[in-house]
């Protein structure tokens, strides 16, 4: 089968052996697969990524001396069933799944992250193997390319759920790439607001508006933190009043900030710009060492939550949200490529003015 293969630090198009479904697995045809920021991280920082995963106790292990097929944001079509399956989904059924492939060795399970594995190829290939128990049928009428974005949108929904919102908060989303856009969509469903979003890119700010942001700010023009904090203040609030200092009378609404950039220095900027008692949810994946001053968090009594991935329930609910029109992912899809064009797409995604989400269609 054809695939875009990560080999010795670069991407190549090659013919590789098609996977065979193991016990409990289903063979599927990849219909569409999104290129994730994590794929770009793996491409540029693979050795660091593997080393950090090992040191942090993660089961995320790749042998960089062997081939890897990226791609974990996908919609696929059932082709065949492996041994021990219930054959709940007929061939031709469109499905989504959490990107996990489980291989059983007796009673021991070998869990492989689809797209970051030497064993389980990801969606930048014509075929994959997935576990039947994790498959979700794509609702009739939902476009394949929209269903493929279930995974990245689930990341945003999980971050919003981890924020433990009460409904009174004024949220600030820092960074409007695909992760930030997914967070905005989740906040819109939750009904909190106004949703303030900030990004230096005009194209990404425009997408943030389409995804549901109420206020969009260019940090080059003025401080997003100042604008955001002012929107938390109720009428009649006087920060110099003794009553206000003692927590009596009108009080600011609680604030929550979502860090969706993932580059060094942003957490420190948030610590400096945040109001007292703000909850900070770190969604961006920073692959480099970072520094911040704990005293800012101590002095302001900030609550910091790091997040990763999603639960099976959140993944399934996200697919439902997309199918029901609660999340319109169409503005995010800015390009579609064949496997031969994946390497070029990786380069193009470095420019936020050109693309948000590019889908790989292996059979294109």
C-alpha positions as CSV (number, residue, x, y, z in Angstrom):
1,X,0.0,0.0,0.0
2,X,1.1,3.6,-0.5
3,X,2.1,5.7,2.5
4,X,3.9,8.8,3.5
5,X,6.7,7.3,5.7
6,X,8.7,9.0,8.3
7,X,12.2,7.5,7.8
8,X,15.5,8.7,9.1
9,X,14.2,12.1,9.9
10,X,12.4,12.9,6.7
11,X,9.1,12.0,4.9
12,X,9.1,9.7,1.8
13,X,6.4,8.2,-0.3
14,X,6.8,4.5,-0.5
15,X,5.0,1.1,-1.0
16,X,4.9,-0.7,2.3
17,X,3.2,-3.9,3.5
18,X,-0.4,-3.6,4.3
19,X,-1.3,-4.3,8.0
20,X,-3.2,-7.4,8.9
21,X,-5.9,-7.3,11.6
22,X,-5.1,-9.1,14.8
23,X,-7.6,-10.5,17.3
24,X,-10.4,-8.0,18.0
25,X,-9.2,-5.7,15.2
26,X,-10.7,-4.4,12.0
27,X,-8.9,-3.6,8.7
28,X,-9.9,-0.2,7.4
29,X,-9.4,2.0,4.4
30,X,-8.2,5.5,5.3
31,X,-10.6,8.1,3.7
32,X,-9.2,11.3,5.2
33,X,-6.7,12.1,7.9
34,X,-5.8,15.5,9.3
35,X,-2.2,16.7,9.8
36,X,-1.8,17.6,13.4
37,X,0.6,20.0,15.1
38,X,1.9,16.9,17.0
39,X,2.9,15.4,13.7
40,X,4.9,18.6,12.9
41,X,6.5,18.3,16.4
42,X,7.4,14.7,15.7
43,X,8.8,15.6,12.3
44,X,11.0,18.3,13.7
45,X,11.7,17.0,17.3
46,X,11.4,13.3,17.1
47,X,14.4,12.4,19.2
48,X,13.4,14.9,21.9
49,X,9.8,13.7,21.8
50,X,10.8,10.1,22.4
51,X,13.3,11.0,25.1
52,X,10.8,13.2,26.9
53,X,8.1,10.5,26.7
54,X,10.4,8.0,28.2
55,X,11.6,10.3,31.0
56,X,8.0,11.3,31.9
57,X,6.9,7.6,32.2
58,X,4.8,7.6,29.0
59,X,4.2,4.4,27.0
60,X,4.7,6.5,23.9
61,X,7.7,4.8,22.3
62,X,8.9,5.0,18.8
63,X,12.1,3.4,17.4
64,X,13.4,6.1,15.1
65,X,15.6,3.6,13.3
66,X,12.4,2.0,11.9
67,X,9.7,3.3,9.6
68,X,6.7,5.2,11.1
69,X,3.5,6.3,9.4
70,X,2.0,9.4,11.0
71,X,-1.7,10.3,11.1
72,X,-4.1,10.0,14.0
73,X,-7.0,12.3,13.0
74,X,-9.0,10.1,10.6
75,X,-12.2,8.9,9.1
76,X,-12.0,5.4,7.6
77,X,-14.1,2.7,5.9
78,X,-14.3,-0.9,7.2
79,X,-12.8,-3.4,4.8
80,X,-12.4,-6.7,6.8
81,X,-12.5,-8.2,10.2
82,X,-9.8,-10.0,12.2
83,X,-10.3,-13.0,14.4
84,X,-12.5,-12.7,17.5
85,X,-14.5,-9.7,16.3
86,X,-18.3,-9.4,16.5
87,X,-18.4,-7.9,13.0
88,X,-20.7,-5.2,14.2
89,X,-19.8,-2.9,11.3
90,X,-20.2,-4.2,7.7
91,X,-17.6,-3.6,5.1
92,X,-18.2,-0.2,3.6
93,X,-19.2,1.4,6.9
94,X,-17.6,4.7,7.7
95,X,-16.0,4.9,11.1
96,X,-14.0,7.0,13.4
97,X,-11.9,5.8,16.4
98,X,-9.6,6.9,19.1
99,X,-6.1,6.4,17.6
100,X,-5.3,3.2,19.5
101,X,-4.5,-0.3,18.3
102,X,-4.4,-3.0,21.0
103,X,-2.5,-6.2,20.2
104,X,-3.1,-9.1,22.6
105,X,-0.4,-11.5,23.6
106,X,-2.2,-14.0,25.7
107,X,-3.7,-12.0,28.6
108,X,-1.3,-9.1,28.1
109,X,-2.2,-6.1,26.0
110,X,0.3,-4.3,23.8
111,X,-1.2,-0.8,23.3
112,X,0.1,1.1,20.3
113,X,-0.7,4.7,19.5
114,X,-1.9,4.7,15.9
115,X,0.3,7.2,14.0
116,X,3.2,7.1,16.5
117,X,4.1,3.5,16.3
118,X,6.4,1.1,14.4
119,X,3.7,-1.5,14.4
120,X,0.4,0.4,13.8
121,X,0.5,2.6,10.8
122,X,-1.4,5.9,10.9
123,X,-3.7,7.6,8.5
124,X,-1.1,8.8,6.0
125,X,-1.3,5.3,4.6
126,X,-4.0,3.7,2.5
127,X,-5.0,1.2,5.2
128,X,-4.9,0.9,9.0
129,X,-5.9,-1.6,11.7
130,X,-8.2,-0.4,14.5
131,X,-9.9,-2.1,17.4
132,X,-13.5,-3.0,16.9
133,X,-14.5,-2.0,20.5
134,X,-13.3,1.6,19.8
135,X,-15.1,2.1,16.5
136,X,-17.8,4.7,16.1
137,X,-20.0,4.7,13.1
138,X,-20.1,8.0,11.3
139,X,-23.7,9.3,11.2
140,X,-25.3,9.3,7.8
141,X,-25.1,12.6,6.0
142,X,-22.0,13.8,7.9
143,X,-19.2,14.5,5.4
144,X,-16.1,12.3,5.7
145,X,-13.8,15.3,5.9
146,X,-15.8,16.7,8.8
147,X,-15.8,13.4,10.6
148,X,-12.0,13.2,10.3
149,X,-11.8,16.3,12.6
150,X,-13.4,14.5,15.5
151,X,-10.0,13.8,17.1
152,X,-8.6,17.3,17.2
153,X,-12.0,18.8,18.2
154,X,-12.1,16.2,21.1
155,X,-8.8,17.7,22.3
156,X,-10.5,21.1,22.7
157,X,-13.6,19.6,24.3
158,X,-11.5,17.8,26.8
159,X,-9.6,21.0,27.7
160,X,-12.9,22.8,28.3
161,X,-14.1,19.9,30.4
162,X,-10.9,20.0,32.5
163,X,-11.5,23.7,33.2
164,X,-14.4,22.8,35.5
165,X,-16.5,25.7,34.3
166,X,-19.4,26.9,36.4
167,X,-20.8,29.0,33.6
168,X,-19.9,32.4,35.1
169,X,-16.4,32.6,33.7
170,X,-15.0,34.9,31.1
171,X,-12.6,32.8,29.0
172,X,-9.5,34.0,27.2
173,X,-8.0,31.7,24.5
174,X,-4.4,32.5,23.7
175,X,-3.5,31.1,20.3
176,X,-6.0,30.4,17.5
177,X,-4.4,27.5,15.7
178,X,-6.4,24.3,15.4
179,X,-6.2,23.6,19.2
180,X,-7.4,27.1,20.1
181,X,-10.2,26.9,17.6
182,X,-11.3,23.6,19.1
183,X,-11.3,25.2,22.5
184,X,-13.4,28.1,21.2
185,X,-15.9,25.7,19.7
186,X,-16.2,23.8,23.1
187,X,-16.6,27.0,25.0
188,X,-19.4,28.1,22.6
189,X,-21.2,24.8,23.4
190,X,-20.8,25.4,27.1
191,X,-22.4,28.9,26.7
192,X,-19.8,30.8,28.6
193,X,-18.7,34.2,27.5
194,X,-17.9,36.6,26.1
195,X,-15.2,34.4,24.6
196,X,-12.0,36.5,24.1
197,X,-9.4,35.1,21.7
198,X,-6.0,36.4,20.8
199,X,-3.6,35.6,17.9
200,X,-1.0,37.6,15.9
201,X,-2.2,36.0,12.6
202,X,-5.1,37.8,10.8
203,X,-6.2,34.5,9.2
204,X,-6.4,32.7,12.5
205,X,-8.3,35.6,14.1
206,X,-10.8,35.4,11.2
207,X,-11.2,31.7,11.9
208,X,-11.6,32.3,15.6
209,X,-14.6,34.5,14.8
210,X,-16.1,31.9,12.6
211,X,-15.7,29.2,15.3
212,X,-17.5,31.4,17.9
213,X,-15.2,33.9,19.5
214,X,-17.0,37.0,20.6
215,X,-14.0,39.3,20.9
216,X,-10.9,38.8,18.7
217,X,-7.7,40.6,19.6
218,X,-4.4,41.3,17.8
219,X,-1.8,41.3,20.6
220,X,0.4,43.5,18.4
221,X,-2.3,46.3,18.8
222,X,-3.1,46.0,22.5
223,X,-2.9,43.7,25.5
224,X,-5.4,40.8,25.3
225,X,-5.1,40.5,29.1
226,X,-6.2,44.1,29.7
227,X,-9.2,43.7,27.4
228,X,-10.1,40.3,28.9
229,X,-9.8,41.4,32.5
230,X,-12.0,44.5,31.9
231,X,-14.8,42.3,30.6
232,X,-14.9,40.5,34.0
233,X,-15.6,43.6,35.9
234,X,-19.3,44.2,37.0
235,X,-20.9,47.6,37.0
236,X,-20.1,49.5,40.1
237,X,-16.9,47.6,40.9
238,X,-14.2,49.7,42.5
239,X,-10.9,47.9,43.1
240,X,-9.9,50.6,45.6
241,X,-12.9,50.3,47.7
242,X,-12.5,48.7,51.1
243,X,-15.6,46.6,50.5
244,X,-14.2,45.2,47.3
245,X,-10.8,44.4,48.9
246,X,-12.7,42.5,51.6
247,X,-14.7,40.6,49.0
248,X,-18.0,42.4,49.6
249,X,-20.2,44.1,47.0
250,X,-19.8,43.5,43.3
251,X,-16.9,41.2,42.4
252,X,-15.2,40.4,39.1
253,X,-16.4,37.3,37.3
254,X,-14.0,34.4,37.5
255,X,-11.4,34.2,34.7
256,X,-10.1,31.2,32.8
257,X,-7.2,31.3,30.3
258,X,-6.5,28.5,27.8
259,X,-2.8,28.4,26.6
260,X,-3.0,27.0,23.1
261,X,0.4,28.1,21.7
262,X,2.9,25.7,23.1
263,X,6.1,27.8,22.8
264,X,8.5,28.8,25.6
265,X,7.6,32.0,27.4
266,X,3.8,31.9,26.9
267,X,3.1,30.5,30.4
268,X,5.1,33.3,32.0
269,X,3.2,35.9,29.9
270,X,0.0,34.4,31.1
271,X,1.1,34.4,34.7
272,X,2.0,38.1,34.4
273,X,-1.3,39.0,32.6
274,X,-3.7,36.9,34.6
275,X,-6.0,38.2,37.3
276,X,-6.0,36.8,40.8
277,X,-7.6,33.3,41.2
278,X,-7.6,32.7,37.4
279,X,-7.6,29.1,36.2
280,X,-5.0,28.4,33.6
281,X,-5.5,25.4,31.3
282,X,-2.3,24.5,29.3
283,X,-3.4,22.8,26.1
284,X,-0.4,23.7,23.8
285,X,2.3,21.1,23.6
286,X,5.7,22.7,24.2
287,X,8.6,20.5,23.2
288,X,11.3,22.7,24.6
289,X,12.5,23.6,28.1
290,X,10.5,26.5,29.5
291,X,10.9,28.9,32.4
292,X,8.3,30.8,34.5
293,X,8.3,32.5,37.9
294,X,6.3,30.5,40.4
295,X,5.9,33.7,42.6
296,X,3.4,35.1,40.1
297,X,1.3,32.0,40.5
298,X,1.7,32.1,44.3
299,X,0.9,35.8,44.6
300,X,-2.1,35.5,42.4
301,X,-3.2,32.1,43.7
302,X,-3.5,30.8,40.1
303,X,-4.8,27.3,39.4
304,X,-2.8,25.6,36.6
305,X,-4.1,22.5,34.8
306,X,-2.2,20.7,32.1
307,X,-4.2,18.5,29.7
308,X,-3.7,15.7,27.2
309,X,-6.0,13.9,24.8
310,X,-9.6,13.0,25.8
311,X,-11.7,10.2,27.2
312,X,-13.7,7.7,25.1
313,X,-16.9,9.5,26.2
314,X,-15.6,12.9,25.2
315,X,-14.4,11.5,21.8
316,X,-17.9,10.0,21.1
317,X,-19.7,13.2,22.2
318,X,-17.5,15.3,20.0
319,X,-18.5,13.2,16.9
320,X,-22.1,13.8,18.0
321,X,-21.5,17.6,18.3
322,X,-20.1,17.7,14.8
323,X,-22.9,15.6,13.4
324,X,-25.6,17.7,15.1
325,X,-24.1,21.0,13.8
326,X,-23.0,22.2,17.2
327,X,-19.5,22.4,15.9
328,X,-19.0,23.6,12.3
329,X,-15.5,22.4,11.3
330,X,-15.8,23.4,7.7
331,X,-13.9,26.7,8.1
332,X,-10.9,24.9,9.5
333,X,-10.4,22.7,6.5
334,X,-8.1,24.7,4.2
335,X,-6.5,22.1,2.1
336,X,-6.5,18.4,0.9
337,X,-3.5,16.5,-0.3
338,X,-2.5,13.1,-1.6
339,X,0.3,11.1,0.1
340,X,2.8,12.5,-2.4
341,X,2.1,16.0,-1.2
342,X,2.4,15.4,2.5
343,X,6.0,16.6,2.8
344,X,5.1,19.9,1.0
345,X,2.0,20.2,3.3
346,X,4.2,20.0,6.3
347,X,6.2,23.0,5.0
348,X,3.0,24.9,4.1
349,X,1.6,24.5,7.6
350,X,4.4,26.5,9.0
351,X,2.7,29.6,7.7
352,X,-0.5,30.4,9.7
353,X,-1.8,32.6,6.9
354,X,-2.0,29.7,4.4
355,X,-3.5,26.8,6.3
356,X,-5.4,25.7,9.5
357,X,-6.1,22.1,8.9
358,X,-4.9,20.1,5.9
359,X,-6.4,16.6,5.2
360,X,-4.5,13.8,3.7
361,X,-6.6,11.6,1.3
362,X,-4.4,8.5,0.7
363,X,-6.6,7.3,-2.2
364,X,-6.6,10.7,-3.9
